[in-house]
Amino acid sequence: MTSGKKEGNKISIEGRKLKGRVAIVTGGSRGIGRGIAFRLAEEGARVLVADIDSLNAKKAAEALTEKHLEAVPVQVDITKERSVDEMVKIALKAFKKIDILINNAGIMFRTRLQDLSLKEWEDIIKVNLTGPFLCSKAVIPFMKRNGYGRVVNISSSAGRSVSTLGGAHYTASKAGLLGLTRAVAKETAPFGITVNAVCPGLIDTQMARDTTTKAELNAFIDSFPIKRLGLPEEIGDLVVFLCSQKATYITGASIDINGGDLMI
């Protein structure tokens, strides 16, 4: 959590790790994305809260501006190239540049293989893998122009092994995102851009609670070496590190944060 000085409801950004940086966070209105957006803003970044849910994006941005942090909401469908391009235009109009892209937006279904329709397979791949591809493709030219950029893809421990909750399509999409991370990292490193992936385990989000029973959730927690769910803010802390000057020699990496549930 942030340790900066607070004056009333205002958070000072003097001396923050990301002061002056501009970040886009997809799926930034709730869950892990919200935790990331808040930690980036608390560390001085100006944040574009991008989400398909325009009302929640607005609420998240307003919660940040109430703390005197800079945030702009935007509705985006990351599976549509035109929508992604419009998101980038809004970011540039509001903040004049783009330094950081957090590809966080994602969906998950628990459907087993024999019951999995082609449409549901394609829906997962579009959001979880095609979306990060389109967003990365759209922002990287501006990062190259500035000779600086940070891309963080929110994958999952499913991408490293197999999903705790999701079906085969979810695991495949998150594994594919790790491949995309490595390929783009290799291409963009000469331009001062780093590209990394964060692989969370089971995090305390509404999505996790909506897709499990209380008994299931407790059983998972009992099986973890660190016997609790992770917090969205903890994912945010790791993302802040990867976007900071402390991580300039890290690229193409996949970093686990799962309470010891998966050890490789």
C-alpha positions in Angstrom: 0.0 0.0 0.0 1.1 3.6 -0.6 3.0 5.3 2.3 2.8 8.8 1.0 1.6 11.8 2.9 -2.1 12.6 2.9 -3.7 16.0 3.4 -7.4 15.5 4.0 -8.5 13.5 1.0 -5.5 14.6 -1.1 -2.5 12.3 -1.8 0.7 14.1 -2.6 2.6 12.7 -5.6 5.9 14.4 -4.9 8.7 11.8 -5.1 6.4 9.1 -6.4 7.8 6.3 -8.6 5.7 7.1 -11.6 5.3 10.9 -11.4 4.6 12.4 -14.8 3.9 9.0 -16.5 0.7 8.3 -18.4 -1.0 4.9 -18.0 -3.8 3.1 -19.7 -5.5 0.3 -17.7 -7.9 -1.9 -19.5 -10.6 -3.4 -17.4 -9.6 -0.7 -14.9 -13.0 -0.2 -13.2 -13.1 -3.2 -10.9 -11.2 -6.1 -9.4 -7.5 -6.5 -10.2 -7.7 -3.6 -12.8 -9.1 -1.2 -10.2 -6.4 -2.2 -7.8 -3.8 -1.6 -10.5 -5.3 1.8 -11.6 -5.3 3.1 -8.0 -1.8 2.0 -7.2 -0.5 3.6 -10.5 -2.3 6.8 -9.7 -1.1 6.9 -6.1 2.4 6.6 -7.4 1.9 9.7 -9.6 0.7 8.3 -12.9 -2.1 10.0 -14.8 -4.5 7.1 -15.6 -6.9 6.4 -18.3 -9.5 4.0 -16.8 -10.6 2.0 -19.8 -13.5 -0.4 -19.5 -16.4 -1.8 -21.5 -18.6 -0.7 -18.7 -18.7 3.1 -19.1 -20.6 3.7 -15.8 -18.1 1.7 -13.7 -15.2 3.4 -15.5 -16.6 6.8 -14.6 -17.1 5.8 -11.0 -13.5 4.5 -10.7 -12.1 7.7 -12.3 -14.2 9.8 -10.0 -12.9 7.9 -7.0 -9.4 8.8 -8.1 -10.1 12.5 -8.8 -11.8 12.8 -5.4 -8.3 12.0 -4.0 -6.9 14.7 -6.3 -5.3 12.1 -8.5 -5.5 12.5 -12.3 -7.8 10.0 -14.1 -10.0 10.0 -17.2 -12.7 7.3 -17.9 -13.2 5.8 -21.4 -15.5 3.1 -22.7 -13.6 0.6 -24.9 -14.3 -2.8 -26.5 -10.8 -4.2 -26.7 -11.9 -6.8 -29.2 -12.6 -4.1 -31.8 -9.7 -2.3 -33.5 -11.7 0.9 -34.1 -12.7 1.1 -30.4 -9.1 0.6 -29.3 -7.8 3.3 -31.7 -10.4 5.7 -30.3 -9.2 4.9 -26.7 -5.7 5.8 -27.7 -6.9 9.1 -29.3 -8.7 10.0 -26.1 -5.6 9.2 -24.0 -3.4 11.4 -26.3 -5.9 14.2 -26.2 -6.2 14.1 -22.4 -2.5 13.5 -21.5 -0.4 14.1 -24.7 1.5 10.8 -24.5 1.3 7.2 -23.4 4.0 5.7 -21.3 2.3 2.6 -19.7 -0.2 0.0 -21.0 -1.7 -2.5 -18.6 -3.5 -5.2 -20.5 -5.8 -6.3 -17.7 -9.3 -6.7 -19.2 -10.3 -10.4 -19.3 -13.2 -12.8 -18.9 -13.4 -16.3 -17.5 -15.9 -19.2 -17.8 -15.8 -22.5 -16.1 -17.3 -24.5 -19.0 -15.7 -28.0 -19.4 -14.4 -29.0 -22.8 -17.2 -31.3 -23.8 -19.7 -28.6 -23.2 -17.6 -25.8 -24.7 -19.1 -24.1 -27.8 -17.0 -22.6 -30.5 -18.5 -19.2 -29.8 -17.6 -19.3 -26.1 -14.0 -20.4 -27.1 -13.8 -17.5 -29.6 -15.2 -15.0 -27.0 -12.5 -15.9 -24.5 -9.7 -15.7 -27.1 -10.9 -12.3 -28.4 -11.0 -10.7 -25.0 -8.0 -12.3 -23.3 -5.6 -12.5 -26.2 -6.7 -10.6 -29.2 -7.5 -7.6 -27.0 -4.0 -7.3 -25.6 -2.6 -7.7 -29.1 -4.8 -4.8 -30.5 -4.0 -2.6 -27.5 -0.3 -3.2 -27.7 -0.2 -2.7 -31.5 -2.0 0.6 -31.0 0.2 2.2 -28.3 3.6 0.9 -29.1 4.2 3.3 -32.0 3.8 6.2 -29.6 6.1 4.6 -27.1 8.7 4.0 -29.8 8.5 7.7 -30.7 9.3 8.7 -27.1 12.0 6.0 -26.7 10.2 4.7 -23.6 7.4 2.4 -22.7 6.1 -0.2 -20.2 3.6 -2.9 -21.2 2.3 -5.2 -18.5 0.1 -8.1 -19.5 -2.1 -9.6 -16.7 -2.0 -13.3 -17.4 -2.7 -15.9 -14.7 -1.1 -18.9 -13.0 -3.4 -20.7 -15.5 -1.0 -19.5 -18.2 1.9 -21.2 -16.4 0.1 -24.4 -15.5 -3.7 -24.9 -15.6 -6.6 -22.8 -14.3 -8.0 -23.3 -10.8 -11.4 -22.3 -12.0 -11.6 -21.6 -15.7 -12.0 -24.0 -18.6 -9.5 -25.0 -21.3 -10.3 -21.8 -23.3 -9.2 -19.7 -20.3 -6.0 -21.6 -19.8 -5.2 -21.4 -23.5 -5.8 -17.7 -23.7 -3.6 -16.9 -20.7 -0.8 -19.2 -22.0 -1.1 -17.4 -25.3 -0.7 -14.1 -23.6 2.6 -15.2 -22.2 3.8 -16.0 -25.7 2.7 -12.6 -26.9 4.6 -11.0 -24.0 7.8 -12.7 -25.0 7.5 -11.9 -28.7 6.6 -8.3 -28.2 9.3 -7.8 -25.6 12.0 -9.1 -28.0 10.8 -6.8 -30.8 10.5 -3.6 -28.7 13.5 -3.8 -26.3 15.7 -1.8 -28.7 13.3 1.1 -28.4 13.4 1.5 -24.7 10.2 -0.5 -24.1 9.8 -3.4 -21.6 7.0 -5.9 -21.9 6.3 -8.3 -19.0 3.5 -10.5 -17.7 2.1 -10.8 -14.2 0.5 -14.2 -13.3 -1.9 -13.9 -10.4 -3.3 -16.9 -8.6 -6.7 -16.6 -6.9 -7.4 -13.0 -6.1 -10.2 -11.6 -3.9 -12.4 -10.1 -6.6 -16.1 -10.1 -7.3 -15.4 -12.3 -10.4 -13.7 -15.0 -8.2 -16.6 -14.8 -5.7 -19.2 -14.9 -8.4 -17.8 -18.1 -9.9 -17.2 -20.1 -6.8 -19.3 -21.3 -3.8 -18.2 -20.3 -0.3 -17.2 -23.9 0.4 -15.0 -24.1 -2.8 -13.3 -20.8 -1.9 -12.5 -22.0 1.6 -11.1 -25.2 0.3 -8.9 -23.4 -2.1 -7.7 -21.1 0.7 -6.9 -24.1 2.9 -4.8 -25.6 0.2 -2.6 -22.5 -0.3 0.7 -22.2 1.6 -0.3 -18.6 2.4 -3.8 -19.2 3.6 -5.7 -16.3 2.1 -6.7 -14.8 -1.2 -4.5 -12.3 -2.8 -5.6 -8.6 -2.9 -6.0 -6.5 -6.1 -3.7 -3.9 -4.5 -0.9 -6.5 -4.2 -1.1 -7.1 -7.9 -1.0 -3.3 -8.2 2.2 -3.1 -6.2 3.9 -5.6 -8.5 2.8 -3.7 -11.6 4.1 -0.4 -10.1 7.5 -2.1 -9.6 7.6 -3.4 -13.2 6.7 0.1 -14.5 9.3 1.9 -12.3 12.9 2.7 -12.8 13.7 -0.3 -10.5 12.8 -2.7 -13.3 14.5 -1.3 -16.3 16.5 -4.6 -17.0 13.4 -6.9 -16.8 11.6 -7.7 -20.0 9.9 -10.8 -21.4 9.4 -12.1 -17.9 6.4 -13.8 -16.4 6.2 -13.1 -12.7 4.1 -15.3 -10.4 2.0 -13.9 -7.5 -0.1 -16.6 -6.0 0.6 -17.1 -2.3 2.7 -20.2 -3.1 -0.2 -22.1 -4.8 2.1 -22.6 -7.9 5.8 -23.0 -7.4 7.9 -23.5 -10.5 
